[in-house]
Amino acid sequence: MLAYAAVCYFRRVFDSRSDDPEADGRIATSLARRALEVAGDDPGTIANAATVLAYFGEDIGAMIALVDRALVLNPSFARGWYICGVLKRWAGQPEVAIAHFEAALRLSPRARIGCAVGGIGGALFFSRRFDEAVAKLLVAIQEDPSMPDQYRYLAACYAHMGRLHEARAMIKRLQTITPHVMPLLMTSRKAEDRELLLSGLRLASGEAT
C-alpha cells in the first residue's frame, strides 16, 4: 500500500496535475523509502518504489538495479519490464528501453498498450528516429488521450521535423489537459536529451524559430 500511495503522489507531478510539486515529491519519496523498507521480495513494491525515487532524483543506476532485482524475482513481471524501460530511457539508453517495453508487451499482450507503446515512442524520440516515434505516439494517444507526456513528445517530434503547424496543434491539445507545456520535472539524466525535448517544445510553442 505504501508503494501505491507513493505512485499516486508521483503521478500528480508526472501528469502535471500537482498544485505543489515540491510537497508532493517529498511525500512520494518518503512513502517510497518506507515501502522499500518493508518490501521484502515483493517485485511490485520494489519496482513501484524505484520508479518514484528515480523520478524525484535518486541515483538512476541504483534504481535500475532495484528493478533488475524485481525481474530476477519474477522474470514474467510485465510491469517490471515496462518500468525498467522507463528508467533506461531516463538514463539515456533508448535502444535498451525499447527492448524492455517490447518485452512488457509480449508478456502482457491483452493489457492496454498505450503506456508501453508511448514508452517506445519516447525512446524513439530520444534516438532521433522522429518518423517512427510519431507513429507510436499517435497510437498511444488514441489508446489513452489523458497522458501529457505523449503530447509533449509528439509536439517536439513534429517541431524537429519542421512540421510546425502540427506541432502547434499538438500543443493546443496538450493545453486542454494541463497548463504546463514543459514538464514539471525533467527525467532525462543526459543534458542533450533534456535539450532535445525542451528545444522541440519551445519551437512547437512558438518561442523559437
Residue frames relative to the residue before (quaternion, step in Angstrom):
aa qw qx qy qz dx dy dz
M 1.0000 0.0000 0.0000 0.0000 0.00 0.00 0.00
L 0.6136 0.5548 -0.3540 0.4364 3.59 1.04 -0.75
A 0.6698 0.5015 -0.3064 0.4538 3.58 0.92 -0.88
Y 0.6558 0.4993 -0.3194 0.4675 3.59 0.97 -0.79
A 0.6229 0.5232 -0.3376 0.4737 3.58 1.05 -0.72
A 0.6314 0.5277 -0.3264 0.4651 3.58 1.02 -0.81
V 0.6464 0.5196 -0.3161 0.4607 3.57 0.98 -0.87
C 0.6173 0.5498 -0.3537 0.4377 3.61 0.99 -0.72
Y 0.6828 0.4575 -0.2895 0.4906 3.59 0.91 -0.88
F 0.6115 0.5497 -0.3350 0.4601 3.58 1.06 -0.77
R 0.6865 0.4932 -0.2971 0.4441 3.59 0.86 -0.93
R 0.5742 0.5734 -0.3935 0.4320 3.60 1.08 -0.51
V 0.6961 0.4323 -0.2668 0.5073 3.57 0.99 -0.80
F 0.6587 0.5350 -0.3099 0.4288 3.59 0.86 -0.98
D 0.7390 0.3927 -0.2140 0.5038 3.57 1.01 -0.82
S 0.4664 -0.7167 0.4150 0.3108 3.59 1.32 0.32
R 0.5082 0.6441 -0.4211 0.3867 3.57 1.04 0.80
S 0.5098 0.6603 -0.4133 0.3651 3.58 1.24 0.17
D 0.3606 -0.7141 0.5590 0.2182 3.56 -1.06 0.82
D 0.7826 0.1359 -0.0710 0.6033 3.59 1.23 -0.39
P 0.1795 -0.8411 0.4997 0.1031 3.60 0.30 1.23
E 0.6396 0.5319 -0.3452 0.4346 3.59 0.96 -0.74
A 0.6742 0.4804 -0.2986 0.4748 3.59 0.91 -0.89
D 0.6591 0.4937 -0.3149 0.4719 3.58 0.92 -0.85
G 0.6318 0.5327 -0.3330 0.4540 3.58 1.05 -0.70
R 0.6444 0.5146 -0.3238 0.4638 3.59 0.98 -0.80
I 0.6584 0.4982 -0.3102 0.4712 3.57 0.94 -0.87
A 0.6592 0.5263 -0.3100 0.4385 3.57 0.90 -0.96
T 0.6993 0.4645 -0.2902 0.4594 3.58 0.82 -0.92
S 0.6186 0.5323 -0.3503 0.4597 3.59 1.03 -0.69
L 0.6683 0.4920 -0.2995 0.4707 3.59 0.92 -0.90
A 0.6564 0.5178 -0.3176 0.4474 3.59 0.96 -0.86
R 0.6516 0.5040 -0.3258 0.4640 3.60 0.94 -0.79
R 0.6438 0.5063 -0.3198 0.4764 3.57 1.00 -0.80
A 0.6220 0.5461 -0.3362 0.4492 3.58 1.06 -0.77
L 0.6639 0.5047 -0.3109 0.4560 3.58 0.93 -0.84
E 0.6098 0.5705 -0.3538 0.4213 3.58 1.07 -0.67
V 0.7835 0.2953 -0.1508 0.5255 3.58 1.07 -0.69
A 0.3962 0.7723 -0.4385 0.2329 3.59 1.30 0.05
G 0.1785 -0.7867 0.5645 0.1750 3.57 0.98 -0.76
D 0.7439 -0.3545 0.2901 0.4865 3.56 -0.81 -1.03
D 0.3836 0.7245 -0.4909 0.2949 3.59 1.12 0.58
P 0.3419 -0.7899 0.4626 0.2125 3.63 -0.27 1.19
G 0.6279 0.5499 -0.3515 0.4240 3.59 1.03 -0.68
T 0.6551 0.5031 -0.3078 0.4722 3.56 0.94 -0.90
I 0.6506 0.5219 -0.3157 0.4524 3.58 0.90 -0.92
A 0.7068 0.4741 -0.2737 0.4481 3.60 0.77 -1.02
N 0.6657 0.4968 -0.3142 0.4596 3.59 0.91 -0.86
A 0.6602 0.5002 -0.3122 0.4653 3.58 0.91 -0.86
A 0.6448 0.5260 -0.3222 0.4514 3.58 0.98 -0.81
T 0.6168 0.5432 -0.3470 0.4518 3.59 1.01 -0.76
V 0.6715 0.5057 -0.2973 0.4527 3.55 0.85 -1.01
L 0.6970 0.4732 -0.2846 0.4574 3.58 0.80 -0.98
A 0.6270 0.5250 -0.3409 0.4637 3.60 1.02 -0.71
Y 0.6478 0.5346 -0.3258 0.4341 3.58 0.90 -0.89
F 0.7619 0.3676 -0.2005 0.4942 3.56 0.94 -0.88
G 0.7686 -0.4831 0.1746 0.3814 3.55 1.09 0.74
E 0.4260 0.6831 -0.4967 0.3242 3.61 1.17 0.11
D 0.6808 -0.4903 0.3463 0.4197 3.56 -1.23 0.48
I 0.4210 -0.7497 0.4518 0.2381 3.56 -0.55 1.18
G 0.6257 0.5427 -0.3438 0.4425 3.60 1.02 -0.71
A 0.6584 0.5011 -0.3098 0.4685 3.57 0.97 -0.82
M 0.6661 0.4946 -0.3114 0.4633 3.58 0.99 -0.77
I 0.6117 0.5247 -0.3477 0.4793 3.59 1.07 -0.67
A 0.6296 0.5347 -0.3349 0.4535 3.59 1.01 -0.78
L 0.6249 0.5271 -0.3409 0.4643 3.60 1.05 -0.70
V 0.6768 0.4730 -0.3021 0.4765 3.59 0.91 -0.88
D 0.5898 0.5518 -0.3645 0.4635 3.59 1.08 -0.66
R 0.6355 0.5173 -0.3277 0.4703 3.59 1.01 -0.78
A 0.6284 0.5325 -0.3332 0.4588 3.58 1.00 -0.82
L 0.6806 0.4836 -0.2870 0.4696 3.58 1.02 -0.78
V 0.5844 0.5302 -0.3743 0.4871 3.59 1.15 -0.45
L 0.6535 0.5131 -0.3080 0.4634 3.57 1.01 -0.82
N 0.7940 0.0014 0.0236 0.6075 3.58 1.09 -0.75
P 0.2055 -0.8259 0.5145 0.1047 3.61 0.04 1.26
S 0.6812 0.4682 -0.2856 0.4850 3.61 1.22 -0.35
F 0.4105 0.7235 -0.4498 0.3251 3.58 1.30 0.28
A 0.2812 -0.8123 0.4861 0.1577 3.59 0.05 1.33
R 0.6679 0.4907 -0.3189 0.4597 3.59 0.87 -0.87
G 0.6025 0.5590 -0.3602 0.4414 3.59 1.09 -0.61
W 0.6504 0.4944 -0.3153 0.4829 3.58 1.00 -0.79
Y 0.6184 0.5302 -0.3396 0.4703 3.57 1.07 -0.73
I 0.6748 0.4931 -0.2987 0.4607 3.58 0.83 -0.98
C 0.6416 0.5103 -0.3350 0.4645 3.57 0.96 -0.79
G 0.6098 0.5428 -0.3450 0.4631 3.58 1.09 -0.67
V 0.6317 0.5302 -0.3267 0.4616 3.57 0.97 -0.86
L 0.7052 0.4664 -0.2746 0.4581 3.57 0.79 -1.00
K 0.6249 0.5203 -0.3438 0.4696 3.59 1.04 -0.69
R 0.6312 0.5167 -0.3351 0.4715 3.58 1.02 -0.72
W 0.6481 0.5049 -0.3164 0.4743 3.58 0.95 -0.83
A 0.6789 0.4980 -0.2832 0.4592 3.58 1.08 -0.73
G 0.5444 -0.6380 0.3957 0.3743 3.60 1.25 -0.09
Q 0.5653 0.5576 -0.3964 0.4609 3.58 1.14 0.67
P 0.0549 -0.8715 0.4853 0.0451 3.61 0.63 1.07
E 0.6556 0.5169 -0.3424 0.4311 3.61 0.94 -0.72
V 0.6303 0.4999 -0.3271 0.4958 3.58 1.05 -0.72
A 0.6156 0.5575 -0.3351 0.4449 3.57 1.04 -0.82
I 0.6413 0.5268 -0.3288 0.4508 3.58 0.91 -0.89
A 0.6503 0.5181 -0.3183 0.4554 3.59 0.92 -0.89
H 0.6671 0.4928 -0.3083 0.4660 3.60 0.98 -0.78
F 0.6344 0.5125 -0.3372 0.4703 3.61 0.98 -0.77
E 0.6500 0.5119 -0.3154 0.4648 3.58 1.00 -0.81
A 0.6140 0.5359 -0.3426 0.4673 3.59 1.08 -0.67
A 0.6319 0.5294 -0.3264 0.4625 3.57 1.01 -0.81
L 0.6613 0.5034 -0.3056 0.4646 3.58 0.96 -0.84
R 0.6482 0.5141 -0.3236 0.4591 3.59 0.99 -0.77
L 0.7007 0.4818 -0.2708 0.4512 3.57 0.96 -0.88
S 0.7935 0.1651 -0.0831 0.5799 3.58 1.15 -0.56
P 0.0199 -0.8694 0.4936 0.0059 3.60 0.63 1.11
R 0.6861 0.4752 -0.2952 0.4651 3.60 1.15 -0.42
A 0.5074 0.6446 -0.4283 0.3790 3.59 1.24 -0.11
R 0.6134 -0.5009 0.4346 0.4290 3.55 -1.26 0.30
I 0.3421 -0.8032 0.4635 0.1515 3.54 -0.74 1.08
G 0.4296 0.7623 -0.4341 0.2143 3.59 1.22 -0.34
C 0.6924 0.4871 -0.2975 0.4414 3.56 0.78 -0.99
A 0.7019 0.4660 -0.2851 0.4570 3.59 0.79 -0.99
V 0.6624 0.4815 -0.3159 0.4791 3.60 0.94 -0.80
G 0.6275 0.5175 -0.3320 0.4778 3.58 1.06 -0.69
G 0.6173 0.5396 -0.3356 0.4639 3.55 1.09 -0.71
I 0.6362 0.5040 -0.3207 0.4884 3.56 1.01 -0.81
G 0.6413 0.5339 -0.3259 0.4443 3.58 0.96 -0.83
G 0.6594 0.5004 -0.3053 0.4707 3.56 0.97 -0.84
A 0.6516 0.5067 -0.3144 0.4688 3.57 0.99 -0.82
L 0.6345 0.5143 -0.3264 0.4758 3.59 1.03 -0.75
F 0.5940 0.5566 -0.3592 0.4564 3.58 1.08 -0.70
F 0.7186 0.4382 -0.2631 0.4716 3.59 0.80 -0.96
S 0.6225 0.4928 -0.3414 0.5032 3.58 1.27 -0.22
R 0.4393 -0.7147 0.4218 0.3439 3.57 1.37 0.03
R 0.4658 0.6387 -0.4612 0.4030 3.58 1.16 0.58
F 0.0769 -0.8892 0.4492 0.0413 3.50 0.75 1.17
D 0.6295 0.5380 -0.3486 0.4391 3.62 0.93 -0.79
E 0.6806 0.4740 -0.2857 0.4800 3.58 0.90 -0.92
A 0.6281 0.5465 -0.3325 0.4430 3.57 1.03 -0.79
V 0.6283 0.5492 -0.3369 0.4360 3.58 0.94 -0.88
A 0.6569 0.5219 -0.3184 0.4413 3.59 0.86 -0.95
K 0.6863 0.4748 -0.2866 0.4705 3.60 0.90 -0.89
L 0.6798 0.5060 -0.2996 0.4382 3.58 0.89 -0.91
L 0.6131 0.5377 -0.3506 0.4605 3.59 1.07 -0.63
V 0.6318 0.5079 -0.3259 0.4865 3.58 1.05 -0.76
A 0.6541 0.5262 -0.3162 0.4419 3.59 0.91 -0.91
I 0.6700 0.4915 -0.3019 0.4673 3.58 0.94 -0.85
Q 0.6299 0.5225 -0.3360 0.4662 3.57 1.02 -0.72
E 0.6633 0.5032 -0.2934 0.4697 3.57 1.02 -0.83
D 0.7965 -0.0286 0.0564 0.6013 3.59 0.95 -0.89
P 0.1559 -0.8447 0.5068 0.0733 3.62 -0.09 1.26
S 0.5836 0.6303 -0.3513 0.3724 3.61 1.25 0.08
M 0.5932 0.6108 -0.3491 0.3913 3.61 1.27 -0.13
P 0.3717 -0.7740 0.4587 0.2288 3.64 -0.30 1.15
D 0.6503 0.5550 -0.3468 0.3857 3.60 0.86 -0.86
Q 0.6051 0.5615 -0.3762 0.4207 3.60 1.02 -0.64
Y 0.6512 0.5020 -0.3087 0.4782 3.58 1.04 -0.78
R 0.6293 0.5363 -0.3391 0.4488 3.57 1.02 -0.77
Y 0.6810 0.4764 -0.2994 0.4686 3.58 0.83 -0.94
L 0.6621 0.5053 -0.3170 0.4536 3.58 0.96 -0.81
A 0.6381 0.5125 -0.3274 0.4722 3.59 0.98 -0.82
A 0.6727 0.4904 -0.3004 0.4657 3.58 0.94 -0.89
C 0.5952 0.5525 -0.3571 0.4614 3.60 1.07 -0.71
Y 0.6839 0.4877 -0.2908 0.4581 3.55 0.75 -1.07
A 0.6496 0.5288 -0.3241 0.4396 3.59 0.94 -0.87
H 0.6973 0.4615 -0.2803 0.4715 3.58 0.87 -0.91
M 0.6518 0.4893 -0.3094 0.4899 3.58 1.23 -0.38
G 0.5182 -0.6527 0.4026 0.3786 3.57 1.29 -0.11
R 0.5320 0.6115 -0.4082 0.4200 3.59 1.27 0.22
L 0.0409 -0.8782 0.4765 0.0064 3.54 0.71 1.18
H 0.5945 0.5611 -0.3825 0.4307 3.62 1.02 -0.63
E 0.6851 0.4632 -0.2780 0.4886 3.58 0.93 -0.91
A 0.6108 0.5510 -0.3485 0.4493 3.59 1.06 -0.71
R 0.7030 0.4609 -0.2780 0.4649 3.58 0.87 -0.91
A 0.5930 0.5444 -0.3603 0.4714 3.56 1.16 -0.57
M 0.6557 0.5044 -0.3123 0.4670 3.58 1.02 -0.77
I 0.6046 0.5369 -0.3556 0.4688 3.60 1.08 -0.65
K 0.6403 0.5184 -0.3297 0.4610 3.59 0.97 -0.78
R 0.6434 0.4991 -0.3241 0.4816 3.59 1.03 -0.73
L 0.6119 0.5446 -0.3404 0.4616 3.58 1.04 -0.77
Q 0.6977 0.4973 -0.2781 0.4343 3.58 0.90 -0.91
T 0.5699 0.5484 -0.4021 0.4613 3.59 1.22 -0.07
I 0.6761 0.4625 -0.2756 0.5031 3.57 1.31 -0.34
T 0.7966 -0.0400 0.0875 0.5968 3.56 0.96 -0.94
P 0.4606 -0.6689 0.4950 0.3089 3.60 -1.09 0.56
H 0.6186 0.5693 -0.3308 0.4287 3.58 1.28 -0.26
V 0.2413 -0.7729 0.5723 0.1298 3.57 -0.34 1.24
M 0.7187 0.3610 -0.2195 0.5522 3.57 0.99 -0.84
P 0.5548 -0.5986 0.4424 0.3717 3.62 -1.05 0.63
L 0.5443 -0.6138 0.4561 0.3448 3.57 -1.13 0.61
L 0.7676 0.0703 -0.0575 0.6345 3.58 1.20 -0.58
M 0.3428 -0.7117 0.5725 0.2197 3.55 -1.09 0.73
T 0.2810 -0.8091 0.4984 0.1337 3.56 -0.62 1.12
S 0.5983 0.5977 -0.3671 0.3874 3.59 1.09 -0.63
R 0.3561 -0.7501 0.5197 0.2013 3.55 -0.87 0.96
K 0.6635 0.4845 -0.3046 0.4818 3.61 1.21 -0.42
A 0.5050 -0.6836 0.4386 0.2920 3.55 -0.80 1.07
E 0.6645 0.5123 -0.3236 0.4374 3.60 0.95 -0.79
D 0.6168 0.5228 -0.3485 0.4741 3.59 1.13 -0.55
R 0.6387 0.5175 -0.3291 0.4647 3.57 0.95 -0.84
E 0.6864 0.4857 -0.2900 0.4571 3.57 0.88 -0.91
L 0.5935 0.5643 -0.3704 0.4382 3.61 1.05 -0.68
L 0.6932 0.4576 -0.2799 0.4814 3.58 0.89 -0.91
L 0.6965 0.4855 -0.2928 0.4398 3.57 0.78 -0.98
S 0.6553 0.5002 -0.3260 0.4628 3.60 0.93 -0.79
G 0.6333 0.5238 -0.3276 0.4660 3.58 1.07 -0.72
L 0.6708 0.4862 -0.2982 0.4740 3.58 0.97 -0.82
R 0.6164 0.5324 -0.3513 0.4616 3.57 1.06 -0.67
L 0.6431 0.5128 -0.3095 0.4771 3.56 0.98 -0.86
A 0.6816 0.5015 -0.2852 0.4500 3.56 0.88 -0.98
S 0.6971 0.4631 -0.2596 0.4819 3.57 1.15 -0.66
G 0.5111 -0.6616 0.4135 0.3608 3.56 1.28 -0.10
E 0.4682 0.6873 -0.4368 0.3429 3.57 1.26 0.37
A 0.7736 0.1572 -0.1197 0.6021 3.60 1.26 -0.16
T 0.2593 -0.7605 0.5743 0.1568 3.54 -1.19 0.43
